[in-house]
Amino acid sequence: MAEKVVEIRGLKKSFGDLKVLQGVDLDLFKEENLVVLGKSGSGKSVLIKIMVGLLKQDAGTMHVFGKEVSRLNSKQLNELRLKIGFSFQNSALYDSMTVKENLEFPLVRNVKNLTKGEIQKKIEGLLDSVGLPQTINQMPSELSGGQKKRIGVARTLILDPEIMLYDEPTAGLDPITCMDINNLINEVREQFKTTSIVITHDLTCAKVTGDRMAVLLDGQFKAVGSFNEVFAHADDQRVKSFYDYNFIES
Amino acid sequence: MAEKSDERKPLLSKKIDKFFTGLADAWNFVRRFFQEVFLPPYEFKEVVHQCYRIGVESLPLISLTGFIVGIVFTNQSRPSLSEFGASSWLPSLISIAVVRAMGPLVTALIAAGKVGSSIGAEIGSMKVTEQIDAMEVSATNPFKFLVVTRVLATTFMIPILVMYTDFVALMGSFLNVNSNELVSLSTFFVQVFESISFLDIWSSVLKSLLFGFTIGIVGCYKGYNSSKGTEGVGRAANSAVVISMFLIFIEELLVLQVVNAIRGM
C-alpha cells in the first residue's frame, strides 16, 4: 500500500457563527491525485489552507508527513511549506514583479548559495515545463488567465514540492484552456512525482485529473472513491445533481 | 449547508469590544515590527527600492508645495511685520516657522496623502488578491518584505524630505524677500541661521522620524488588515491617510510640549 502523506481526522472549522468543516476525515497517499468536490462556500479551500497553516482548525487533527500542522512553530511550519506547493484560485502572482521575479522570489529566499546562472537556468526550465518560456520578462497584467495559472503553477514548482494543492485551477477559464490546465496538472504529477489535491467544482477537471474524488457536503466528506464509484452509485441526491449539472443529464 | 453555531456574547458592547480589539491588534502589529526589524534575513534591496519610491518620487510634489508655502507665508506675514516697521525680521520669522513647524508638518501631511494611501492600497490589494498568502505559503516572510521595508523607508526618507522642504520653502521665501526688500542671499541665510537653534533642528528631525514611522506603520497596518475586496482596499487607503494625519497632529502637539519644556529649562 502506498505511503500516507496526509491524514485528517475529525477536522472542524467555523468562522464566527458559520460552521464550515464539521468533522472531516481523509487520507491522501503518495503520488495520488485527489479531487475535492463541493459547492462554493462548502469549505474546500479552507481545508487546504489549514494544510499549509494559513488557517487553524478549531478541533481535530491534520497530519502532513506525520506532523500535526497546528502544533508546528513558525520554523517547522516553513520547513513543511517548502514541501507543499499551493496554486491559488486567482494565481496570486505578485503584480509589481515580472514573471522572472515572481519565480525568483521564493527561490532566492529559501535556497541559499545559488549562482545567478543556476537561478536563470531553473526559471527557464520551469517556464519551458509550463509551456511559457516567452513570458519571462512580462508583467502579470500582460498575461491571459490561463497563462497566469500556468505561471502560478511554475512558481510553486520552483521549490520542488512533494505535495501540490490546486485551488480551483480551471475557474473562470474557457473549455480549451481548462483542458490545457488539466493536462498540465497530470504532466506535473508525471514529471515531478507529486501528490496532489485538486479543489474544484468542475467535473471534467475532476474526471481528467483525479484518481479519487471526495465530495464535501455539510462540512463532511459524503462520498469518497473513484469517479465511477462516487457518481455511478451515488445515494445522495445532491451528489447526483452535481453530476447532472456538470454533464447536462437528467 | 453550513450551520450557525452558538452566538458568542461580546464582553462589552460590540463597538467598544471592536475598538479595544483593534487597539490590541495595532499594538501587536507595532510590536511585531520591532521584533522583525532586527532579525535576519534583511531585505536591503527592497528597502532601497522603497526609499526611491517614497523619497525620489515624492520630490516634484514636495518641491512645488514647499516653494509655494515659502512664498505665500512670506507674503502673508509682510503686512503684519511692516505695520511695526519690522519687515527686516521676515527671514527670522519665516525660518523659525518653517523649521520648527511648517516644514515637518507640510511634508508629513503630503506624504500621508501620497505615500500612506499608496502603501495602504498596495498592501491591501495584495491582501485581497492572496498575494500575501502566496508569499507565506512559499515559506517567505511577507511581513518582513512588505511591512518592515516600507516602514524603514518612510522613517528614513521623511526627515530627508523635511530638510529638503525646509530648504525649498526658504528659497521661495528668499525670492519673495529679495524682490521686495532687496536682501541678498547671504544676508537672508545669515539671518535664517542666526534665528534657529540646534534644538529647533533636533526637534524637527525627531518629529520627522516620528511622522515617517507613523505614515509607514499606519499604511501597512491598514493594508495588511484590509478585507472585503476592492471596497476594503479603498477603505484601507482612505483610513491610512485619515489616521496618519490625525496621529501626526497629536505627535506635533506632544513634541511641541516636550521641546517647550526643554527650552524653558
Interface residues (C-beta under 8 A of the other chain):
Chain A: S14 G16 D17 L18 K19 V20 Q22 G41 S42 G43 K49 V52 L54 N78 E79 R81 L82 I84 F86 F88 Q89 N90 A92 L93 Y94 D95 S96 F105 P106 R109 N110 R155 T156 L159 D218 G219
Chain B: M1 A2 E3 K4 S5 E7 R8 P41 E122 S125 M126 T129 E130 Q131 D133 A134 M135 E136 V137 S138 A139 T140
